[in-house]
Amino acid sequence: MAATDVEDVSTQVRLDWFLAQNAETARLRAAYRSDLEKMEAELMKYPIPAADAYAYFGSFLGGIPLFTLTLRSLFEDTNTDSSKVGLLVLMFVVAAASSAAGFVSGKVVGPIALKIERFRWSTMLPLLPVIGFIWGAVAGTAGGLLAFGIGAIFGFFIGGFLGTISVPLFVIVHRLMKRGESIELRHFLPLSFGIVLVLCAFIFSM
C-alpha cells in the first residue's frame, strides 16, 4: 500500500472518531438540560429507561383496572352459577392479555413519548390525550383479541377512555421527574401505581 493510501486511511479513521465524539456530545446535550441534571442522572441507584418505564406503566394500566372491574363484578353479584364463573374467568384472561399488550405497546410508545416530552408545553399538552386514547385503544383491543377475540370492542373503548385520562398525567409527571432519558425507580413506582390505583378507585365508586 502506498504511503498516501495509508495517510488517507489514517485521516479517515481520525475523522470518523471526531464525528462520533461530536454525535455523542450532541446526544448528551439533547438528553440533559443542564450539568446538574446529568449529575443527578449519574447518581441514580435504579434508573429506568423511558422505553421500560412506559412498558411497565402500560402493563399496569392494561391489567390492573380490568382486574379491578372483575373484582367489582364478583363482589356485586353473589350468584355463583357456571355462566357467571365463566365470565369472570374470561375477564381475568382479558385483563392478563391487556397487561401483556400494554407492556409490548409501551415499548413502542416509550421512545415516541420521550421525543414528544422534548416539545414545548404548549405543543406537547394537546397531543397527550390523542396519544393516550390511541395507546389505550390499541392495547385494549389487542388484549381482547388475545382473549380469543372476545372483548376487542369492549377493550377498544375502555382502553381508549383509560388511556385518555391516565397517559397525559403520566407523561407530564414523567417529564418533570426524569433525569436525562431515565427516571428513578423510587419515583416511578409511586407515579405509575398512584395513577392506576386512582383509576381503580374511580371504577369501584361508579
FENPE-V325140 format. One line per field, one symbol per residue. phi: phi as a letter, one per 40 degrees, with the letter a starting at -180 (. if undefined). burial: 1 if it has 16 or more other ideal C-beta (glycine too) atoms within 10 Angstrom, else 0. A space follows every 50 residues. Layout:
phi=???
burial=???
//
This chain:
phi=.ccccccccccccccccccccccccccccccbcacccccccccccbcbdd dcccccccccccbcccccccccccccbccbcccccccccccccccccccc cccccccccdccccccccccdcccdccccccccccccccccccccccggc gccdcccccccccccccdccccccccccbgbbbcdccccccccccccccc cccccc
burial=00000000000000000000000000000011000001001001001111 11111111111111111111100000000000000001001111111111 11111100110011011000000100010011111111111111111000 11011101111111111111101110011111110011001100110011 001000
//
